[in-house]
Amino acid sequence: MDPDFEPDTYSWVRWASAHGYATLNMDRLGYGESDHPDPATVIQPPFDAAFMAQIIRLGRAGRVAGAPGPFKKIVYVGHSFGSRVGNEVISTFPDLVDAAILTGYGHKIGNPGDVAFQPAKEVDPVRFGDLPSGYVTSVDAESRAAGFYGPQGTFDPAMLAYDEAHKDTASVGELAFLTGTKDGIVGRPAPDFKGDVFAVSGDSDLFVCTEPKCTNLASEEQFYPAARSFEFAVIPDAGHCLHLHFTAPILYNTTLDWLNRHGY
């Protein structure tokens, strides 16, 4: 959530920093400049959560580059599969973070429409040619818009072009964990997590909204029965990549307000 395209509008890092929050961006295993191990047997939520937990522990102790010292409070902020991993973190390690902000995620998956994935090495051989075929990415900007964005007029076409040019990969191992159980549930509950949970999605998120205007987010509370608080917010005129829409400032102001109200 730190694009260099019009960052004053779209960068969560810049918004958070302007309000006094330190942020640590992480490329999960299999993403960005991190290692790319086997995409089927290694890149899965349990492994993701274990690696993330190690980094969070280092962060809390102030043992990451640039940290001014130990941190008394840590809020996990994730998006899409990053939120799926965050849910795994607070389920497996309930005392690790103080709060979780989970955007673009729900325990039931909707219909992602016309988004199509192909081996990344075939879609963009220059960037991804060295990766195994189990790393996949969206086919083109049209497919990306259909699956990850709201209706025309809710986003800047230049942002879509930027997103397409900078898109990353997903792994078949991760995608397998999005199929859900026989009840359609994706991800475990976090019955022992006692921190605060904030669930946020766009009102046109095809992956999350199983009911009109994403009213189903209210039912996410059941998965966090011991949480100190649970709230949800639906951002208007936004699809799955809600931080890349014109209403991104609403998302960020809503999130900052939530942080302030809960003492972070």
C-alpha positions as CSV (number, residue, x, y, z in Angstrom):
1,M,0.0,0.0,0.0
2,D,2.8,2.4,-0.9
3,P,2.6,3.1,-4.6
4,D,4.6,6.0,-6.0
5,F,1.8,7.0,-8.3
6,E,0.2,10.1,-6.7
7,P,1.3,8.9,-3.2
8,D,-0.4,11.8,-1.4
9,T,-3.7,10.1,-2.4
10,Y,-2.9,6.4,-2.6
11,S,0.0,5.6,-0.2
12,W,-1.1,4.2,3.1
13,V,2.5,4.5,4.3
14,R,2.5,8.2,3.7
15,W,-0.9,8.8,5.3
16,A,0.1,6.8,8.4
17,S,3.5,8.4,8.7
18,A,1.9,11.9,8.5
19,H,-0.1,10.9,11.6
20,G,2.8,9.7,13.6
21,Y,2.7,5.9,12.9
22,A,5.8,3.9,12.0
23,T,5.1,1.3,9.3
24,L,7.0,-1.7,8.2
25,N,6.3,-3.0,4.7
26,M,7.0,-6.7,4.0
27,D,7.2,-8.7,0.9
28,R,5.8,-12.1,1.9
29,L,7.7,-15.2,1.0
30,G,7.2,-15.7,-2.8
31,Y,6.6,-11.9,-3.4
32,G,8.7,-9.0,-4.5
33,E,12.4,-9.3,-3.5
34,S,11.8,-12.1,-1.1
35,D,12.8,-15.7,-1.9
36,H,10.5,-17.7,-4.2
37,P,10.5,-21.3,-3.0
38,D,8.2,-24.0,-4.2
39,P,4.8,-22.3,-5.0
40,A,2.8,-25.4,-4.1
41,T,4.3,-27.0,-1.1
42,V,5.9,-24.0,0.7
43,I,3.9,-20.8,-0.1
44,Q,0.9,-21.5,2.1
45,P,-0.8,-19.6,5.0
46,P,0.7,-21.7,7.9
47,F,4.3,-21.0,6.6
48,D,3.4,-17.4,5.7
49,A,2.2,-16.9,9.3
50,A,5.2,-18.5,10.9
51,F,7.6,-16.3,8.9
52,M,5.5,-13.2,9.6
53,A,5.5,-14.0,13.3
54,Q,9.3,-14.0,13.4
55,I,9.5,-10.6,11.7
56,I,6.9,-9.1,14.0
57,R,8.8,-10.4,17.0
58,L,11.9,-8.6,15.7
59,G,9.9,-5.5,15.1
60,R,8.5,-5.4,18.6
61,A,12.0,-5.8,20.0
62,G,13.2,-2.9,17.8
63,R,15.6,-5.2,16.0
64,V,14.7,-4.1,12.4
65,A,16.5,-1.6,10.3
66,G,15.4,2.0,11.1
67,A,13.5,1.1,14.3
68,P,14.0,3.8,17.0
69,G,13.6,1.1,19.7
70,P,11.1,-1.5,20.9
71,F,7.4,-1.0,20.1
72,K,4.9,-1.3,22.9
73,K,2.0,-1.6,20.4
74,I,1.9,-3.3,17.0
75,V,-1.1,-3.3,14.6
76,Y,-1.1,-5.8,11.8
77,V,-2.4,-4.3,8.6
78,G,-3.0,-6.6,5.7
79,H,-4.8,-6.6,2.3
80,S,-6.3,-9.5,0.4
81,F,-4.2,-12.6,0.9
82,G,-2.1,-10.5,3.3
83,S,-5.2,-10.3,5.4
84,R,-5.7,-14.0,5.1
85,V,-2.2,-14.4,6.5
86,G,-3.0,-11.8,9.2
87,N,-6.0,-13.9,10.2
88,E,-3.7,-16.9,10.4
89,V,-1.2,-15.0,12.5
90,I,-3.8,-13.9,15.2
91,S,-5.3,-17.4,15.1
92,T,-2.0,-19.2,15.6
93,F,-0.2,-16.6,17.7
94,P,-3.0,-14.7,19.5
95,D,-0.6,-12.7,21.8
96,L,1.7,-11.5,19.0
97,V,0.0,-8.2,17.9
98,D,-2.4,-5.8,19.7
99,A,-4.8,-5.3,16.8
100,A,-5.5,-6.4,13.2
101,I,-6.8,-4.4,10.3
102,L,-7.9,-6.8,7.6
103,T,-8.8,-5.2,4.3
104,G,-10.2,-7.0,1.3
105,Y,-10.8,-10.2,3.3
106,G,-13.7,-12.2,4.6
107,H,-14.1,-15.8,5.7
108,K,-16.4,-16.5,2.8
109,I,-15.3,-15.9,-0.8
110,G,-17.5,-14.3,-3.3
111,N,-17.5,-14.6,-7.1
112,P,-14.3,-12.9,-8.5
113,G,-15.9,-12.5,-11.9
114,D,-13.7,-12.5,-15.0
115,V,-10.3,-12.3,-13.4
116,A,-8.0,-14.9,-15.0
117,F,-4.6,-16.2,-13.9
118,Q,-1.9,-17.7,-15.9
119,P,1.7,-18.7,-15.2
120,A,3.5,-15.5,-14.6
121,K,6.5,-16.6,-16.7
122,E,4.2,-16.8,-19.7
123,V,2.4,-13.4,-19.0
124,D,5.6,-11.4,-18.5
125,P,8.8,-13.4,-19.4
126,V,11.0,-10.4,-18.7
127,R,10.0,-10.0,-15.1
128,F,8.9,-13.5,-14.2
129,G,10.7,-15.8,-16.7
130,D,12.8,-17.5,-14.0
131,L,9.9,-18.5,-11.8
132,P,8.2,-21.9,-11.7
133,S,4.9,-22.2,-13.5
134,G,3.1,-22.4,-10.1
135,Y,3.6,-18.7,-9.7
136,V,0.7,-17.0,-11.5
137,T,-0.5,-13.5,-12.2
138,S,-3.4,-11.8,-13.9
139,V,-3.5,-11.9,-17.7
140,D,-3.8,-8.3,-18.6
141,A,-5.2,-4.9,-17.5
142,E,-8.7,-5.8,-18.7
143,S,-8.9,-8.9,-16.6
144,R,-7.3,-7.1,-13.6
145,A,-10.0,-4.4,-13.8
146,A,-12.8,-6.9,-14.0
147,G,-11.6,-8.7,-10.9
148,F,-10.0,-6.2,-8.7
149,Y,-11.6,-2.8,-9.4
150,G,-15.0,-1.2,-9.1
151,P,-17.1,0.1,-12.0
152,Q,-15.6,2.5,-14.5
153,G,-15.4,6.0,-13.0
154,T,-14.4,4.7,-9.6
155,F,-10.7,4.7,-10.4
156,D,-8.2,6.5,-12.5
157,P,-7.3,4.6,-15.7
158,A,-3.7,5.7,-15.1
159,M,-3.7,3.9,-11.8
160,L,-4.9,0.7,-13.4
161,A,-2.0,1.1,-15.9
162,Y,0.4,1.6,-13.1
163,D,-1.0,-1.4,-11.2
164,E,-0.7,-3.6,-14.3
165,A,2.9,-2.5,-14.8
166,H,3.8,-3.2,-11.2
167,K,1.7,-6.3,-10.5
168,D,3.2,-9.2,-8.6
169,T,2.5,-12.9,-8.6
170,A,0.4,-15.3,-6.5
171,S,1.1,-19.0,-5.9
172,V,-1.0,-22.1,-6.6
173,G,-0.4,-23.1,-2.9
174,E,-2.0,-19.9,-1.7
175,L,-4.9,-20.1,-4.2
176,A,-5.7,-23.6,-3.0
177,F,-6.4,-22.1,0.4
178,L,-9.0,-19.8,-1.1
179,T,-11.3,-22.6,-2.1
180,G,-12.9,-22.9,1.4
181,T,-14.3,-25.8,3.3
182,K,-17.5,-27.6,2.6
183,D,-19.2,-24.7,4.3
184,G,-17.4,-22.2,2.1
185,I,-15.3,-20.9,5.0
186,V,-11.8,-19.6,4.1
187,G,-9.4,-19.2,7.1
188,R,-9.7,-20.3,10.7
189,P,-11.4,-18.5,13.5
190,A,-9.2,-16.7,16.1
191,P,-10.9,-17.7,19.3
192,D,-8.1,-16.7,21.6
193,F,-7.2,-13.3,20.1
194,K,-8.1,-10.6,22.7
195,G,-7.0,-7.5,20.7
196,D,-9.0,-5.3,18.4
197,V,-10.2,-6.3,14.9
198,F,-11.2,-4.0,12.0
199,A,-12.5,-5.5,8.8
200,V,-12.7,-3.2,5.8
201,S,-13.7,-3.8,2.2
202,G,-14.9,-1.9,-0.8
203,D,-18.6,-2.0,-1.6
204,S,-17.9,-3.7,-5.0
205,D,-15.4,-6.2,-3.8
206,L,-16.2,-9.4,-5.8
207,F,-13.9,-11.5,-3.6
208,V,-15.4,-10.5,-0.3
209,C,-19.0,-9.2,-0.9
210,T,-21.3,-12.2,-0.8
211,E,-24.2,-9.8,0.0
212,P,-25.0,-6.4,-1.6
213,K,-22.8,-3.6,-0.5
214,C,-20.7,-6.0,1.6
215,T,-23.1,-6.1,4.5
216,N,-21.9,-9.6,5.2
217,L,-18.8,-8.1,6.8
218,A,-20.8,-7.7,10.0
219,S,-20.9,-11.5,10.3
220,E,-17.1,-11.6,10.5
221,E,-17.4,-10.8,14.2
222,Q,-18.2,-14.4,15.0
223,F,-14.7,-15.5,14.1
224,Y,-13.2,-13.3,16.8
225,P,-15.3,-14.1,19.9
226,A,-12.7,-13.0,22.5
227,A,-11.6,-9.8,20.7
228,R,-11.7,-6.6,22.8
229,S,-13.6,-5.0,19.9
230,F,-14.8,-5.8,16.4
231,E,-15.8,-3.2,13.9
232,F,-16.2,-3.2,10.1
233,A,-16.4,-0.6,7.4
234,V,-17.5,-0.6,3.8
235,I,-15.7,1.9,1.6
236,P,-18.0,3.4,-1.2
237,D,-17.2,3.1,-4.9
238,A,-14.3,0.7,-4.5
239,G,-13.5,-2.9,-5.6
240,H,-11.1,-5.4,-4.2
241,C,-8.1,-3.1,-4.5
242,L,-9.9,-0.5,-2.5
243,H,-6.7,1.5,-1.9
244,L,-6.3,2.1,-5.6
245,H,-9.6,3.9,-6.1
246,F,-10.6,7.5,-5.9
247,T,-12.1,6.8,-2.5
248,A,-8.7,5.8,-1.0
249,P,-8.6,8.9,1.2
250,I,-11.9,7.7,2.8
251,L,-10.3,4.4,3.5
252,Y,-7.3,5.9,5.1
253,N,-9.2,8.5,7.1
254,T,-11.6,5.8,8.3
255,T,-8.7,3.6,9.4
256,L,-6.9,6.4,11.2
257,D,-10.1,7.3,13.0
258,W,-10.4,3.7,14.1
259,L,-6.8,3.6,15.3
260,N,-7.3,6.8,17.3
261,R,-10.5,5.7,18.9
262,H,-8.9,2.5,20.1
263,G,-5.9,4.1,21.6
264,Y,-3.3,3.3,19.0
